[in-house]
Amino acid sequence: MVKITAAEVNKLRQTTGAGMMDCKKALVEAEGDFEKAIEILRKKGQKVAANRADRESTEGAAIAKVNDAKTIGVAVVLGCETDFVGKNESFVSLANKFADLAFKYADKESFLAADFGGMTVAEKLIEQTGVIGEKIEITGFEKIEAPFVGSYIHAGNKIATLVGLSANVDGAEEVAKDVAMQVAAMNPIALDEAGVDASVIDKEIEIAKDQLRQEGKPEAMLDNIAKGKLNRFFKDNTLVNQDFIKDSKSSVANYVKTIGKDVKVVNFKRVALG
């Protein structure tokens, strides 16, 4: 029988995040072969993942980060099954490491295939599923680029948001954060009217017309009144038209102009648990 040292067990633990006893058992089974031991731990994760495939990863940690130049932002959700795991320090640390890596990749698919300490991100997720005993997965992945990008993470890592502005000017950091908080709180469906899907607009017009018919309004008046209701829908649900949460007398678009009359919000993204 190959003798397994404490240093070898600790090295495997540091590499994989698995418990000491799991690492020792894996090294014993692998007869001291480090790479084989990692594979054994990964297979354990695959078994746990298969058993929990029907579970929902509705808890976890939502992380938003911006690069040093403030021109690229990423938002990632590392999902798990329970609030207890989602608040765990090592779990949140892993979510932050994933977010750091995410800057290099354009979408979730390429990110999952990325190298993470000698294995892919997807393999790391499987490994950690075995370590933690819950279904662990990336449930949110967003990235934006703009002349200035700001971010916000809601208390408890429940929601993470990104906002892109059209210019990097004095005051951009505070304004971008304020608008990112707006996105977290109000969850707009689009940046402006042009970003709303035509099917959503058609549905809202039909809902408005049905309401007006029930109120007894003449059919000839329905189109004009429905358009008015649609404008209200845009005001409530598109970011730049919403009332600014810190000053309801101003729209988000007008608030952004306080740092420059030509400054605009050009993009935003929001990820959340569940």
HELIX and SHEET records of a PDB file:
HELIX    1   1 ALA A    6  THR A   16  1                                  11    
HELIX    2   2 MET A   20  GLU A   29  1                                  10    
HELIX    3   3 PHE A   34  ASN A   51  1                                  18    
HELIX    4   4 ASP A   83  GLY A   86  1                                   4    
HELIX    5   5 GLU A   89  ALA A  102  1                                  14    
HELIX    6   6 LYS A  108  LEU A  112  1                                   5    
HELIX    7   7 VAL A  121  ILE A  132  1                                  12    
HELIX    8   8 ALA A  155  ASN A  157  5                                   3    
HELIX    9   9 ALA A  172  MET A  186  1                                  15    
HELIX   10  10 GLU A  193  GLY A  195  5                                   3    
HELIX   11  11 ALA A  198  GLN A  214  1                                  17    
HELIX   12  12 GLU A  219  MET A  221  5                                   3    
HELIX   13  13 LEU A  222  ASN A  237  1                                  16    
HELIX   14  14 LEU A  239  ASN A  241  5                                   3    
HELIX   15  15 VAL A  252  VAL A  256  1                                   5    
HELIX   16  16 LYS A  257  ILE A  259  5                                   3    
SHEET    1   A 3 GLU A  59  VAL A  66  0                                        
SHEET    2   A 3 ILE A  72  CYS A  80 -1                                        
SHEET    3   A 3 GLU A 137  GLU A 145 -1                                        
SHEET    1   B 2 ASP A 115  PHE A 116  0                                        
SHEET    2   B 2 MET A 119  THR A 120 -1                                        
SHEET    1   C 3 PHE A 148  ILE A 153  0                                        
SHEET    2   C 3 ILE A 159  LEU A 165 -1                                        
SHEET    3   C 3 VAL A 265  ALA A 272 -1                                        
SHEET    1   D 2 ASP A 243  PHE A 244  0                                        
SHEET    2   D 2 ASP A 247  SER A 251 -1                                        
END                                                                             
